[in-house]
Amino acid sequence: MIQFVVGAAAGYLMGTKAGRKRYDQIKRGAQAAVSSPATKAVVKATRKAVARKLDPEPRMKEVKNLRGRSSNRILEPDDD
């Protein structure tokens, strides 16, 4: 408990010394990193990989139904 209080006090003091300008600089950097296309691509790929591990059978969508028969359907994996 004492370590937590000491850590919180040290963080508070360092944060107040850095000031609002540094806080805004850190905030802008974090927002730029989160909204970058590279980060979005990594997050999307990670979500797909996790989804495949949890549900190994891919979700399929119908591309074409030949002559209205259920046995003559063409399916492909759904990217969503």
VOBA-1610 file (N, C-alpha, C; in pm, whole numbers, padded with zeros to 5 digits, always signed):
BEGIN
Met+00083-00119+00000Met+00000+00000+00000Met+00088+00125+00000Ile+00195+00119+00076Ile+00284+00236+00083Ile+00349+00260-00053Gln+00387+00153-00123Gln+00448+00169-00255Gln+00351+00236-00352Phe+00225+00200-00344Phe+00125+00260-00431Phe+00113+00410-00404Val+00107+00448-00278Val+00095+00589-00242Val+00218+00667-00287Val+00336+00610-00267Val+00460+00676-00310Val+00462+00690-00462Gly+00423+00585-00532Gly+00419+00590-00678Gly+00319+00692-00730Ala+00202+00696-00668Ala+00101+00793-00709Ala+00148+00935-00683Ala+00212+00958-00570Ala+00263+01091-00538Ala+00372+01133-00636Ala+00462+01041-00669Ala+00569+01072-00765Ala+00510+01102-00902Gly+00415+01024-00944Gly+00350+01050-01073Gly+00279+01183-01076Tyr+00214+01217-00968Tyr+00144+01345-00959Tyr+00243+01461-00968Leu+00353+01451-00894Leu+00452+01559-00896Leu+00515+01574-01034Met+00549+01463-01096Met+00610+01469-01230Met+00510+01523-01330Gly+00386+01484-01317Gly+00282+01532-01409Gly+00257+01680-01395Thr+00257+01730-01274Thr+00233+01873-01256Thr+00351+01955-01303Lys+00472+01901-01292Lys+00589+01974-01341Lys+00592+01978-01494Ala+00546+01871-01557Ala+00546+01867-01703Ala+00449+01970-01759Gly+00337+01984-01694Gly+00242+02087-01734Gly+00151+02047-01848Arg+00061+02137-01878Arg-00043+02114-01978Arg+00016+02101-02119Lys+00120+02177-02148Lys+00181+02174-02281Lys+00233+02033-02314Arg+00303+01973-02220Arg+00356+01837-02242Arg+00243+01736-02251Tyr+00139+01754-02170Tyr+00023+01664-02175Tyr-00041+01669-02314Asp-00060+01789-02366Asp-00119+01802-02500Asp-00030+01740-02607Gln+00102+01753-02590Gln+00196+01694-02686Gln+00185+01541-02683Ile+00179+01483-02565Ile+00165+01338-02552Ile+00031+01291-02609Lys-00073+01367-02582Lys-00207+01333-02631Lys-00212+01334-02784Arg-00153+01437-02846Arg-00150+01445-02993Arg-00072+01329-03053Gly+00039+01293-02991Gly+00119+01180-03039Gly+00043+01049-03030Ala-00028+01029-02920Ala-00107+00906-02903Ala-00220+00900-03004Gln-00288+01012-03027Gln-00397+01014-03125Gln-00346+00990-03266Ala-00229+01044-03299Ala-00171+01022-03432Ala-00134+00875-03451Ala-00082+00813-03346Ala-00045+00671-03355Ala-00168+00583-03371Val-00274+00613-03299Val-00395+00532-03305Val-00467+00548-03438Ser-00464+00667-03494Ser-00540+00691-03617Ser-00458+00666-03744Ser-00335+00621-03733Ser-00254+00598-03851Ser-00302+00474-03928Pro-00287+00474-04060Pro-00330+00359-04141Pro-00256+00231-04104Ala-00131+00242-04066Ala-00054+00122-04030Ala-00112+00057-03904Thr-00147+00139-03806Thr-00205+00086-03683Thr-00339+00022-03710Lys-00420+00086-03794Lys-00551+00031-03828Lys-00538-00103-03899Ala-00438-00116-03988Ala-00417-00242-04059Ala-00374-00352-03962Val-00289-00319-03867Val-00243-00418-03769Val-00360-00463-03681Val-00442-00369-03638Val-00557-00403-03554Val-00654-00492-03631Lys-00679-00460-03758Lys-00770-00540-03839Lys-00717-00683-03858Ala-00587-00694-03887Ala-00527-00826-03906Ala-00529-00907-03776Thr-00505-00841-03665Thr-00508-00909-03536Thr-00648-00958-03503Arg-00747-00875-03528Arg-00886-00916-03503Arg-00925-01036-03589Lys-00883-01035-03716Lys-00913-01148-03804Lys-00845-01276-03754Ala-00720-01264-03710Ala-00647-01381-03662Ala-00713-01437-03537Val-00753-01351-03446Val-00820-01396-03324Val-00954-01460-03359Ala-01028-01400-03451Ala-01158-01455-03491Ala-01140-01593-03554Arg-01036-01611-03634Arg-01011-01742-03695Arg-00978-01847-03590Lys-00903-01807-03489Lys-00868-01901-03382Lys-00991-01940-03301Leu-01080-01846-03278Leu-01200-01873-03200Leu-01304-01950-03281Asp-01315-01918-03410Asp-01413-01982-03498Asp-01340-02024-03625Pro-01281-02145-03628Pro-01197-02184-03741Pro-01270-02200-03874Glu-01401-02220-03871Glu-01475-02231-03997Glu-01510-02091-04046Pro-01464-02056-04165Pro-01489-01920-04214Pro-01636-01896-04243Arg-01678-01774-04221Arg-01814-01737-04259Arg-01815-01720-04410Met-01917-01773-04472Met-01924-01771-04617Met-02039-01681-04662Lys-02021-01619-04779Lys-02129-01542-04839Lys-02156-01598-04978Glu-02281-01590-05019Glu-02320-01645-05148Glu-02283-01547-05257Val-02212-01597-05358Val-02173-01514-05471Val-02273-01532-05584Lys-02311-01657-05607Lys-02401-01684-05719Lys-02481-01810-05689Asn-02608-01807-05723Asn-02695-01922-05709Asn-02736-01964-05850Leu-02691-02081-05891Leu-02719-02128-06026Leu-02855-02198-06031Arg-02942-02147-06111Arg-03074-02207-06138Arg-03158-02226-06011Gly-03137-02147-05911Gly-03222-02151-05793Gly-03210-02275-05705Arg-03118-02363-05732Arg-03102-02484-05650Arg-03003-02458-05538Ser-03033-02518-05425Ser-02943-02498-05311Ser-02811-02571-05328Ser-02809-02677-05410Ser-02684-02751-05431Ser-02594-02684-05534Asn-02644-02585-05605Asn-02566-02517-05709Asn-02529-02375-05669Arg-02488-02359-05545Arg-02449-02226-05498Arg-02297-02212-05503Ile-02252-02091-05531Ile-02109-02062-05526Ile-02087-01971-05406Leu-01998-02014-05317Leu-01971-01940-05195Leu-01826-01895-05191Glu-01800-01789-05119Glu-01663-01745-05096Glu-01654-01691-04953Pro-01534-01690-04894Pro-01520-01641-04757Pro-01562-01495-04744Asp-01629-01463-04637Asp-01671-01326-04609Asp-01556-01256-04539Asp-01516-01139-04588Asp-01400-01067-04534Asp-01429-00993-04404Asp-01552-00976-04368Asp-01586-00900-04246Asp-01562-00977-04125
//
